[in-house]
């Protein structure tokens, strides 16, 4: 696919990696998190990853109550 109109070159490069024909060359979720985190301004780096822990705890609590 060609580069989307509003995708920066760094974002498009990540997209290309994700579309690699060889699955072993595709980035893992952890690698993607690191790459996207590095693209954020310093004051926001790690902010969104820190939001994941309460989200996961809420999901686990909900799953435990349903079963």
Backbone as CSV, one residue per row, in Angstrom:
resi,resn,N_x,N_y,N_z,CA_x,CA_y,CA_z,C_x,C_y,C_z
1,UNK,0.831,-1.183,0.000,0.000,0.000,0.000,0.876,1.248,0.000
2,UNK,0.347,2.275,-0.575,1.090,3.525,-0.555,0.876,4.238,0.778
3,UNK,1.730,5.194,1.044,1.666,5.937,2.299,0.362,6.730,2.368
4,UNK,-0.413,6.539,3.444,-1.634,7.331,3.603,-1.305,8.824,3.673
5,UNK,-2.209,9.608,3.231,-2.013,11.057,3.131,-1.572,11.696,4.450
6,UNK,-2.159,11.280,5.554,-1.882,11.919,6.844,-0.928,11.117,7.729
7,UNK,-0.305,10.099,7.173,0.674,9.325,7.943,2.062,9.918,7.720
8,UNK,2.734,10.222,8.812,4.108,10.716,8.688,4.999,9.570,8.201
9,UNK,6.171,9.914,7.750,7.093,8.874,7.274,7.421,7.870,8.384
10,UNK,7.697,8.302,9.620,7.971,7.319,10.676,6.785,6.363,10.931
11,UNK,5.569,6.898,10.882,4.394,6.049,11.071,4.269,5.068,9.908
12,UNK,4.480,5.555,8.703,4.395,4.682,7.529,5.460,3.593,7.583
13,UNK,6.642,3.932,8.054,7.695,2.916,8.198,7.258,1.804,9.154
14,UNK,6.594,2.175,10.232,6.075,1.169,11.172,4.999,0.332,10.483
15,UNK,4.138,0.981,9.723,3.096,0.257,8.996,3.717,-0.779,8.061
16,UNK,4.753,-0.381,7.346,5.412,-1.306,6.427,5.993,-2.503,7.168
17,UNK,6.579,-2.259,8.326,7.106,-3.371,9.128,5.989,-4.326,9.535
18,UNK,4.863,-3.776,9.911,3.722,-4.604,10.331,3.167,-5.435,9.185
19,UNK,3.335,-4.966,7.970,2.823,-5.663,6.796,3.848,-6.604,6.174
20,UNK,4.970,-6.786,6.836,6.018,-7.639,6.274,5.461,-9.021,5.925
21,UNK,5.844,-9.506,4.764,5.401,-10.832,4.324,5.880,-11.916,5.281
22,UNK,7.075,-11.728,5.816,7.643,-12.682,6.768,7.187,-12.301,8.179
23,UNK,6.369,-13.147,8.818,5.871,-12.813,10.166,6.983,-12.585,11.190
24,UNK,8.120,-13.213,10.986,9.229,-13.049,11.931,9.834,-11.647,11.881
25,UNK,9.566,-10.918,10.811,10.088,-9.562,10.681,9.113,-8.509,11.205
26,UNK,7.898,-8.924,11.521,6.902,-7.985,12.045,7.224,-7.656,13.505
27,UNK,7.037,-6.415,13.897,7.343,-6.044,15.284,6.336,-6.647,16.269
28,UNK,6.825,-6.939,17.455,5.953,-7.412,18.529,5.193,-6.221,19.110
29,UNK,4.186,-6.506,19.916,3.459,-5.424,20.567,4.398,-4.603,21.438
30,UNK,5.286,-5.270,22.169,6.231,-4.540,23.025,7.119,-3.608,22.202
31,UNK,7.581,-4.077,21.054,8.418,-3.247,20.188,7.610,-2.062,19.651
32,UNK,6.362,-2.317,19.244,5.514,-1.227,18.770,5.283,-0.189,19.865
33,UNK,5.045,-0.655,21.074,4.843,0.267,22.191,6.081,1.146,22.387
34,UNK,7.256,0.550,22.297,8.496,1.320,22.456,8.664,2.346,21.335
35,UNK,8.375,1.930,20.099,8.535,2.818,18.946,7.570,3.993,19.039
36,UNK,6.302,3.703,19.310,5.319,4.787,19.391,5.576,5.679,20.605
37,UNK,6.000,5.083,21.695,6.324,5.872,22.884,7.447,6.870,22.581
38,UNK,8.436,6.419,21.820,9.565,7.287,21.478,9.140,8.440,20.559
39,UNK,8.017,8.276,19.850,7.533,9.341,18.964,6.797,10.438,19.724
40,UNK,6.423,10.168,20.951,5.678,11.141,21.750,6.609,12.200,22.331
41,UNK,6.070,13.366,22.638,6.880,14.364,23.347,7.314,13.805,24.708
42,UNK,8.434,14.261,25.199,8.990,13.743,26.456,7.981,13.729,27.597
43,UNK,7.146,14.778,27.692,6.209,14.865,28.814,5.087,13.821,28.730
44,UNK,4.888,13.226,27.569,3.851,12.196,27.423,4.404,10.778,27.339
45,UNK,5.712,10.652,27.183,6.286,9.312,27.097,5.963,8.533,28.366
46,UNK,5.561,7.320,28.195,5.185,6.374,29.253,3.842,6.696,29.899
47,UNK,3.245,7.841,29.611,1.953,8.192,30.200,0.886,7.181,29.799
48,UNK,0.807,6.878,28.524,-0.243,5.977,28.046,0.005,4.538,28.489
49,UNK,1.259,4.148,28.594,1.552,2.797,29.075,1.158,2.655,30.546
50,UNK,1.314,3.721,31.315,0.930,3.680,32.730,-0.585,3.533,32.881
51,UNK,-1.344,3.983,31.906,-2.797,3.835,31.955,-3.230,2.387,31.767
52,UNK,-2.359,1.561,31.241,-2.709,0.176,30.954,-2.926,-0.653,32.218
53,UNK,-2.154,-0.425,33.278,-2.279,-1.237,34.495,-3.672,-1.162,35.115
54,UNK,-4.228,0.035,35.358,-5.593,0.075,35.902,-6.620,-0.556,34.950
55,UNK,-6.419,-0.385,33.667,-7.321,-0.990,32.683,-7.282,-2.507,32.788
56,UNK,-6.089,-3.071,32.870,-5.951,-4.528,32.980,-6.541,-5.032,34.304
57,UNK,-6.348,-4.308,35.376,-6.917,-4.698,36.664,-8.437,-4.693,36.608
58,UNK,-9.010,-3.690,35.981,-10.468,-3.625,35.845,-10.983,-4.782,34.995
59,UNK,-10.287,-5.093,33.928,-10.696,-6.230,33.080,-10.613,-7.538,33.842
60,UNK,-9.559,-7.722,34.603,-9.408,-8.955,35.395,-10.505,-9.055,36.450
61,UNK,-10.815,-7.955,37.107,-11.861,-7.956,38.129,-13.212,-8.288,37.496
62,UNK,-13.483,-7.708,36.350,-14.739,-7.977,35.654,-14.805,-9.444,35.222
63,UNK,-13.714,-9.983,34.719,-13.694,-11.383,34.284,-13.888,-12.324,35.467
64,UNK,-13.306,-11.984,36.607,-13.423,-12.844,37.786,-14.847,-12.837,38.340
65,UNK,-15.552,-11.741,38.194,-16.929,-11.655,38.670,-17.915,-12.351,37.738
66,UNK,-17.544,-12.504,36.485,-18.439,-13.101,35.508,-18.362,-14.619,35.486
67,UNK,-17.313,-15.180,35.992,-17.143,-16.629,35.890,-17.245,-17.300,37.218
